[in-house]
Amino acid sequence: MIVQACLNGARPNDFHPALPVSVHEIAADGARCVAQGAAELHVHPRDGDGRESLAAVDEVVRALRKTCPGTLVGVSTGAWIEGSIPETRKRIAAWRALPDYASVNLAEEDAPTVMALLERIDVGIEAGLATVADAERFASLPQRTRAFRILLEIEHGTLSEGDATVDGICRVLDRAGVSRPLLLHGFDETVWHFVERARRERWSTRIGLEDGAHLRNGDLAADNSALVTEAIALYRDYGSP
């Protein structure tokens, strides 16, 4: 049960004044989050123009290895980053400074091949499930046995709809006999609801500007480390008298 810091995601560069975009910013921001208790880092590397890029993974991973030695580093393989299946495959196959794991969105057409490619280059697979249909697809794949963790990504709908989606995904996984650590997170208005549910369920969670910019009281967070600090405090204090 961990708190992962998700530093930037696909957010536009002007989303928040402290959004880390450059290699230096990502490396420094990651170190601040780890210092506040984040167990892992999830990043979307950017190129020199601030655009998401799978080609930038090597440089960012090397930088994070220096500022956050011993910390697990994960990246996204989202299909939108390169915009084409062949280019996505090419960029992943070219990685030399390997992340510890990469997230794969099961809603994407090429997910099974991306999972197989990650396995071939010895990068861990974090399977991203946003819907019950994603869970059913994941459960049907032989590659499901290679995923070390399942990422429950609830980004749309009301809180009750989101909870129902989480319940439905879990039912599918249970029926299929899939037993993997779960990491639950929300997006914008649902962030803290799902951080709190993850803590109740004794699942892992994540927090950071990729998912939302506000603290539990609704105030704008100063940066990623402020969000991490609050999530860590929630995990430590939950259920205390």
C-alpha positions in Angstrom: 0.0 0.0 0.0 1.8 3.1 -1.3 1.3 6.7 -2.4 2.7 7.3 -5.8 3.4 10.8 -7.1 2.1 11.5 -10.6 4.0 14.6 -11.6 2.6 16.0 -14.8 0.6 13.7 -17.1 -0.8 15.2 -20.3 -1.6 18.5 -18.6 -0.9 21.6 -20.7 2.3 23.5 -19.7 0.2 26.4 -18.3 -2.0 24.1 -16.2 -0.2 25.1 -13.0 2.8 27.3 -12.3 4.7 24.4 -10.7 3.9 21.8 -13.3 7.3 20.1 -14.1 8.0 20.0 -17.8 11.7 20.2 -18.4 14.1 17.3 -17.5 15.5 19.5 -14.7 12.1 20.4 -13.3 10.9 16.8 -13.4 14.1 15.5 -11.6 13.9 18.2 -8.9 10.2 17.9 -8.4 10.5 14.1 -8.1 13.1 14.5 -5.4 10.9 16.9 -3.4 8.0 14.4 -3.6 10.1 11.5 -2.5 11.4 13.6 0.4 7.8 14.0 1.5 7.1 10.3 1.4 6.1 9.3 -2.2 7.1 5.7 -2.7 7.2 5.9 -6.5 7.1 8.4 -9.3 4.9 8.3 -12.4 6.0 10.8 -15.1 5.2 11.8 -18.7 8.6 12.8 -20.2 8.6 15.9 -22.4 10.8 17.0 -25.2 12.6 20.3 -25.4 9.4 22.1 -26.5 7.4 20.7 -23.6 5.5 18.1 -25.6 5.0 14.6 -24.3 7.5 12.3 -25.9 8.4 8.6 -25.6 11.8 9.5 -27.1 12.5 11.7 -24.0 12.2 8.7 -21.6 15.9 7.9 -21.5 16.9 11.4 -20.5 14.2 11.8 -17.9 14.8 8.4 -16.3 18.6 9.0 -16.1 17.9 12.4 -14.4 15.5 10.8 -11.9 18.0 8.0 -11.1 20.4 10.7 -10.0 18.0 12.8 -7.9 15.9 9.9 -6.6 18.2 6.9 -6.3 16.4 3.7 -5.4 12.9 5.1 -6.2 10.8 3.2 -8.7 10.1 5.3 -11.8 7.2 4.6 -14.2 6.1 6.3 -17.4 3.1 6.3 -19.6 2.8 4.6 -23.0 -0.4 6.4 -24.0 -1.2 6.1 -27.7 -1.8 9.9 -28.0 1.8 10.7 -27.1 3.3 9.6 -30.5 0.0 9.5 -32.3 0.6 6.2 -34.2 1.0 2.6 -33.4 4.3 2.1 -35.4 5.9 5.1 -33.8 4.8 4.1 -30.3 6.4 0.7 -30.8 9.5 2.1 -32.3 10.1 4.6 -29.5 9.5 2.0 -26.7 11.9 -0.5 -28.4 14.6 2.2 -28.6 14.6 2.9 -24.8 18.0 2.3 -23.2 17.6 3.9 -19.8 14.7 1.7 -18.8 12.0 2.8 -16.4 11.0 0.3 -13.8 7.5 0.0 -15.2 5.2 1.6 -17.7 1.4 2.0 -17.7 -0.6 0.5 -20.5 -4.2 1.7 -21.1 -6.3 -1.4 -21.9 -8.8 0.8 -23.8 -6.2 1.4 -26.5 -6.1 -0.8 -29.6 -2.4 -1.8 -29.4 -2.4 -2.6 -25.6 -1.6 -6.3 -26.0 1.4 -5.7 -28.3 2.7 -2.9 -26.1 2.5 -5.2 -23.1 4.4 -7.9 -25.0 7.0 -5.3 -26.0 7.5 -4.1 -22.4 7.9 -7.7 -21.3 10.6 -8.3 -24.0 12.7 -5.3 -22.8 12.2 -6.2 -19.1 10.0 -3.2 -18.1 7.2 -3.9 -15.6 3.6 -3.6 -16.8 1.0 -1.5 -14.9 -2.3 -2.3 -16.5 -4.6 0.7 -16.7 -8.3 -0.1 -16.4 -10.9 2.7 -16.7 -14.0 0.7 -17.4 -15.5 -2.7 -16.9 -14.9 -3.4 -20.6 -11.2 -2.7 -20.0 -11.2 -5.2 -17.1 -12.9 -7.8 -19.3 -10.4 -7.3 -22.0 -7.5 -7.5 -19.6 -8.8 -10.7 -18.0 -9.0 -12.3 -21.5 -5.3 -11.7 -22.4 -2.5 -14.1 -21.8 -0.4 -11.1 -21.0 -2.4 -10.5 -17.9 -0.1 -12.7 -15.9 2.8 -10.3 -16.7 1.2 -7.2 -15.1 2.6 -6.6 -11.7 -0.1 -4.1 -10.7 -3.5 -2.9 -11.9 -4.2 0.8 -12.1 -7.9 1.7 -11.6 -8.3 5.0 -13.4 -11.6 6.6 -12.7 -11.6 9.8 -14.7 -15.3 10.4 -15.6 -18.7 10.4 -14.1 -20.2 11.2 -10.7 -18.7 9.8 -7.5 -21.4 7.2 -7.3 -20.8 6.2 -11.0 -17.1 6.0 -10.3 -17.6 3.8 -7.3 -19.9 1.6 -9.3 -17.2 1.3 -12.0 -14.6 0.3 -9.4 -16.9 -2.3 -8.0 -17.6 -3.7 -11.5 -13.9 -3.9 -12.4 -13.2 -5.7 -9.1 -16.0 -8.2 -9.8 -14.5 -9.0 -13.2 -11.1 -9.4 -11.8 -12.3 -11.7 -9.0 -14.3 -13.9 -11.4 -11.2 -14.2 -13.6 -9.0 -15.1 -10.7 -6.8 -12.1 -11.3 -5.0 -11.2 -8.0 -2.7 -8.2 -8.3 -2.0 -5.2 -6.2 -4.4 -2.4 -7.0 -3.7 1.4 -7.3 -6.9 3.6 -7.4 -7.0 7.2 -8.4 -9.4 9.8 -9.6 -9.2 13.0 -11.7 -9.9 16.6 -10.8 -13.1 16.7 -8.7 -12.9 13.0 -7.8 -9.2 12.9 -6.7 -9.6 13.0 -3.0 -12.7 10.8 -3.0 -10.7 8.0 -4.5 -7.6 8.6 -2.4 -9.8 8.2 0.6 -11.5 5.0 -0.8 -8.1 3.5 -1.6 -7.0 4.1 1.9 -10.2 2.4 3.3 -9.7 -0.5 1.0 -6.0 -0.8 1.8 -5.1 -0.2 -1.8 -2.3 2.0 -3.2 -3.1 5.4 -4.6 -1.5 8.3 -6.4 -1.6 12.0 -6.2 -0.1 14.9 -8.2 -0.8 17.5 -10.8 -1.5 14.9 -13.4 -4.7 14.1 -11.5 -5.6 17.4 -9.9 -4.3 20.7 -8.5 -6.3 21.1 -5.3 -5.8 20.1 -1.7 -8.6 18.3 0.2 -10.0 21.7 1.4 -10.3 23.0 -2.1 -7.3 25.3 -2.0 -4.9 25.3 -4.9 -1.8 23.3 -4.0 1.5 25.0 -4.2 3.1 22.1 -6.0 3.2 18.3 -6.3 5.0 17.9 -2.9 2.2 19.7 -1.1 -0.3 17.2 -2.6 2.0 14.3 -1.7 2.3 15.6 1.9 -1.4 15.7 2.4 -2.0 12.2 0.9 0.7 10.7 3.1 -0.8 12.3 6.2 -4.2 10.9 5.3 -2.7 7.4 4.9 -0.9 7.7 8.2 -3.7 9.2 10.2 -6.7 7.4 8.7 -8.6 5.7 11.5 -6.6 7.3 14.3 -8.6 8.3 17.4 
